[in-house]
Amino acid sequence: MGFGLNLGSTGDFLRVVKFDARAGRFFRIDRREDTGEQEAVDITDAFEGVFDLAHAEAGWAHFQPGLAPDFAMAPVGDSMPAQPSKNHRPAVRLRLMLSSKCAGGTDRLREIVLTAKSAIRGLEALYDQWLAGREHNPGKAVLARLAGAKPVLSGGGGQKSTNYEPTFAIVKWVKPPDEFAAAPERPAPPGNGGAAAGAYQAAKGGSPPPVPNPQPAPVDAEDEWG
């Protein structure tokens, strides 16, 4: 089934997790207590969390410097919204509850938006596993970890480029966090877009880290997920 996307052609905002498809790595975007600035923390090797796939959204996103991201999204399974402009890219948005180790003492409840085709396909594979297993795990969500990232070559001639597709492994099915009981509310973004734009720029800053070879993250204590 997948997300229904055509891949061929702070305030009230949750803190974000970003996947850098050019390097195949996950980052947690935190706010530094001393300066208030956004900081990207590499969590690739420890990446593990509960995915709110039941309330995943698919649609379009447009990111531009200095402005809040512009979204046109609908619940996965509903009709896709119209593409607002040629600058809007196919996107998937959902919430994550990071493991305690992955959160590192920061907010565990996060949000992730994926626009890279390779990243969306990786999450789509996990979504399809969740769909297939729901009948035997009613009312539960998946706790999954990052199992690896495989290179995906695109283009031709002198225009070839490599992105990375994340692969996820289901650790177990768990009772969803209370925060996942209902679909997320979507408040209007601040007028200047500063908070959202700052997080996005922080995630993009710096040179791409080396290609990952992540090791399986250890499963957290049994009582963390109920």
C-alpha positions in Angstrom: 0.0 0.0 0.0 2.7 2.5 1.0 2.1 6.2 1.4 0.4 6.9 -1.9 3.1 9.3 -3.1 4.4 9.5 -6.6 8.2 9.3 -6.1 9.0 9.1 -9.8 8.2 12.5 -11.0 10.0 26.6 20.1 6.4 27.1 20.9 3.9 24.5 19.9 6.2 22.7 17.5 7.7 19.4 18.4 11.5 19.2 18.3 12.5 17.4 15.2 14.6 14.5 14.0 16.2 14.8 10.6 17.5 12.2 8.2 20.3 13.4 6.0 19.8 11.3 2.8 23.2 12.4 1.4 25.1 10.8 4.3 22.6 8.2 5.5 22.5 9.6 9.1 19.9 10.6 11.6 20.2 13.8 13.7 18.3 15.0 16.7 17.8 18.8 16.7 18.2 20.2 20.2 18.2 23.7 21.7 21.4 24.6 23.6 20.6 25.7 27.1 23.6 28.2 27.2 23.0 30.0 23.9 19.4 29.0 22.9 20.8 28.0 19.5 19.7 24.9 17.6 22.2 22.0 17.6 22.3 18.9 15.4 23.2 15.8 17.3 24.1 12.6 15.4 22.0 9.7 16.8 22.6 7.2 13.9 24.2 4.5 15.9 21.6 4.7 18.7 18.5 5.3 16.6 15.5 3.5 18.1 12.0 4.6 18.8 8.3 4.0 18.5 6.8 5.3 15.3 3.3 6.8 15.2 2.5 5.2 11.9 -1.3 5.2 12.7 -1.2 9.0 12.3 1.3 9.4 9.5 0.7 12.1 7.0 1.6 12.3 3.3 1.6 15.3 1.0 3.8 18.2 0.1 6.5 20.3 1.8 8.4 23.3 0.8 11.5 24.5 2.8 13.0 27.9 2.2 15.6 29.8 4.3 14.2 32.3 6.8 10.6 31.0 6.6 8.6 28.3 8.3 8.2 25.1 6.2 5.0 25.1 4.1 3.0 21.9 4.3 0.0 20.5 2.5 -0.6 17.2 4.2 -3.4 14.6 4.7 -3.6 11.4 6.7 -2.0 8.4 4.8 -4.9 6.7 3.1 -6.9 9.8 2.4 -6.8 11.6 -0.9 -3.6 13.5 -1.6 -3.9 17.3 -1.4 -3.1 19.2 -4.5 0.6 20.3 -5.0 0.6 24.0 -3.9 3.5 24.9 -6.1 6.3 23.4 -8.2 8.6 24.0 -5.3 6.7 21.7 -3.0 8.2 18.2 -2.8 6.5 14.9 -1.9 6.8 14.5 1.9 5.8 12.2 4.8 5.4 13.5 8.3 4.9 11.6 11.6 5.8 11.6 15.3 8.4 9.5 17.0 9.0 8.6 20.6 12.7 8.1 20.9 14.2 5.6 23.3 15.8 7.1 26.4 19.3 6.4 25.1 18.5 8.0 21.8 17.0 11.1 23.4 20.0 11.5 25.6 18.1 13.3 28.4 16.3 15.6 25.9 12.6 15.6 24.7 11.8 12.0 23.6 8.6 13.0 21.7 9.8 14.2 18.3 8.6 14.8 14.7 10.2 13.8 11.5 9.5 15.1 7.9 11.0 13.1 5.0 11.3 14.5 1.5 14.1 12.6 -0.1 12.8 9.7 -2.2 15.2 7.2 -0.8 14.3 8.2 2.8 10.6 7.9 2.1 11.0 4.5 0.5 12.9 3.3 3.6 10.1 4.4 5.9 7.5 3.1 3.5 8.9 -0.4 3.9 8.5 -0.1 7.7 4.9 1.2 7.2 4.0 -1.8 5.1 5.4 -4.2 7.8 3.2 -2.4 10.3 0.2 -2.7 8.1 0.8 -6.4 7.6 1.2 -7.1 11.3 -1.7 -5.0 12.7 -4.1 -7.9 12.6 -2.0 -10.0 14.9 -1.0 -7.0 17.1 -4.2 -5.0 17.6 -3.9 -1.6 19.1 -0.1 -1.7 19.2 2.7 0.3 17.6 6.2 -0.8 16.4 9.4 -0.1 18.3 12.0 -0.1 15.5 15.7 0.5 15.2 17.9 1.6 12.4 19.4 -1.5 10.9 21.5 0.2 8.2 21.5 2.5 5.2 21.9 1.3 1.6 23.3 3.6 -1.2 20.9 4.5 -4.0 22.5 5.8 -7.2 20.6 8.2 -9.4 21.2 10.2 -12.5 23.6 9.4 -15.3 26.7 10.5 -17.1 28.4 13.2 -15.1 25.3 14.0 -13.0 25.3 10.8 -10.9 24.6 11.2 -7.2 24.2 8.9 -4.3 21.6 9.1 -1.5 21.0 6.5 1.2 17.9 4.6 2.0 17.4 3.8 5.7 16.4 0.2 6.6 14.5 -0.4 9.8 14.1 -3.5 11.9 11.1 -4.0 14.2 12.4 -4.8 17.7 8.9 -5.6 19.1 5.3 -4.5 19.1 4.4 -2.2 22.1 1.6 -0.3 23.6 1.6 3.1 22.0 2.6 6.1 24.1 -0.3 8.1 25.5 0.8 10.9 23.2 -0.2 8.8 20.2 -3.8 8.3 21.2 -5.0 11.0 18.8 -3.8 12.6 15.7 -1.4 15.6 16.3 -2.9 19.0 16.4 -1.4 21.4 13.8 -1.1 24.9 15.2 -0.4 27.8 12.7 3.4 28.4 12.4 4.8 31.7 13.8 4.7 34.6 11.4 8.5 34.9 11.0 9.1 31.2 10.8 12.2 31.6 12.9 11.9 28.5 15.1 11.1 26.1 12.3 13.6 27.6 9.9 16.4 27.6 12.5 15.9 23.9 13.2 16.0 23.1 9.5 19.1 25.1 8.9 20.9 23.6 11.9 20.1 20.1 10.5 21.6 21.1 7.1 24.7 22.8 8.4 28.2 21.5 8.3 29.9 18.9 6.1 28.1 15.5 5.6 29.5 13.0 8.0 31.0 9.7 6.7 28.7 7.0 5.4 27.3 5.0 8.3 27.8 1.4 9.3 25.4 1.4 12.2 25.5 -1.4 14.7 22.2 -2.7 16.1 21.2 -0.5 19.1 20.6 -2.5 22.3 16.9 -2.8 23.3 16.1 -0.6 26.2 14.8 -1.8 29.5 11.5 -3.7 29.2 9.6 -1.3 31.4 10.4 1.7 29.2 7.7 0.7 26.6 5.2 -1.0 28.9 
